[in-house]
Amino acid sequence: MKELTIGGRTLQFQVKCEANEADSYEYTEFYEGTETVSRKKWVFWGETITTVRPKEVFTIYSDITSSKLTKEYWRREISKQLELLDRRDEISKGEYV
């Protein structure tokens, strides 16, 4: 995973690809921080397995490594998503207006 810093926040990102019989496309997932996930080794029984994985915050359906999109495009799209994340936090705190 690679890192970038924008708007004072450090994000990790990873380019992924989806394909089916008719089409394929790339998209970029962005992560911030980590989260701990616990599960049973066998669906309902067995020892508990705890893993730490990156916490996905948003996805942009374009390839960040593509030379067809400008830096300005990426700055604008990432900034818009970060604003929406901040707004989500405000709503959870009860700040509607």
C-alpha positions in Angstrom: 0.0 0.0 0.0 1.2 3.5 -0.8 0.7 6.7 1.2 -0.2 10.3 0.5 -0.9 13.4 2.6 -3.6 15.8 1.6 -5.4 18.4 3.8 -3.3 17.5 6.8 -4.5 13.8 6.7 -2.3 10.8 5.8 -4.1 8.3 3.7 -3.1 4.9 2.4 -4.4 3.8 -1.0 -4.5 0.7 -3.1 -5.6 0.3 -6.8 -7.9 -2.7 -7.4 -9.4 -4.2 -10.5 -12.8 -5.8 -11.1 -13.6 -7.9 -14.1 -16.4 -9.8 -15.6 -17.2 -11.3 -19.0 -18.1 -7.9 -20.6 -15.8 -5.4 -18.9 -13.1 -4.6 -16.5 -12.3 -1.5 -14.5 -9.9 -0.2 -11.9 -10.7 1.7 -8.8 -8.8 3.2 -5.9 -9.6 2.4 -2.3 -8.4 4.8 0.4 -7.7 3.9 4.0 -7.1 5.9 7.2 -5.9 4.2 10.4 -6.5 0.6 11.3 -9.3 -1.4 12.8 -9.2 -4.6 14.8 -11.5 -7.5 13.6 -12.2 -10.7 15.6 -13.7 -13.8 14.2 -13.9 -17.5 15.1 -11.6 -19.9 13.4 -14.5 -22.1 12.3 -17.7 -20.2 11.7 -19.3 -20.8 15.1 -16.6 -22.4 17.2 -12.8 -22.6 17.6 -10.3 -20.1 18.8 -10.9 -16.4 18.3 -8.6 -14.9 15.6 -7.9 -11.2 15.9 -6.5 -9.3 13.0 -5.6 -5.7 12.4 -6.4 -4.3 9.0 -6.6 -0.8 7.4 -9.9 1.0 7.8 -11.4 1.8 4.5 -12.8 5.4 4.4 -13.8 5.9 0.7 -13.5 4.6 -2.8 -12.9 6.6 -6.1 -13.8 4.7 -9.2 -10.7 5.7 -11.2 -7.1 4.5 -11.2 -4.9 6.9 -9.3 -1.8 5.7 -11.3 -3.4 6.4 -14.7 -1.7 9.1 -16.7 -5.0 10.1 -18.3 -6.1 12.0 -15.2 -4.4 15.1 -13.8 -3.2 15.9 -10.4 -5.8 18.6 -10.1 -8.5 16.0 -10.7 -7.2 13.8 -7.9 -6.8 16.7 -5.5 -10.4 17.8 -6.2 -11.9 14.3 -5.8 -9.9 13.4 -2.7 -10.7 16.8 -1.1 -14.4 16.3 -1.8 -14.4 12.9 -0.2 -12.5 14.3 2.9 -15.2 17.0 3.2 -17.9 14.4 3.2 -16.0 12.4 5.9 -15.8 15.5 8.0 -19.6 16.2 7.4 -20.4 12.6 8.5 -18.5 13.2 11.8 -20.4 16.5 12.3 -23.7 14.7 11.8 -22.8 12.0 14.3 -22.0 14.7 16.9 -25.4 16.3 16.2 -24.2 19.3 14.3 -26.7 19.5 11.5 -26.4 23.1 10.4 
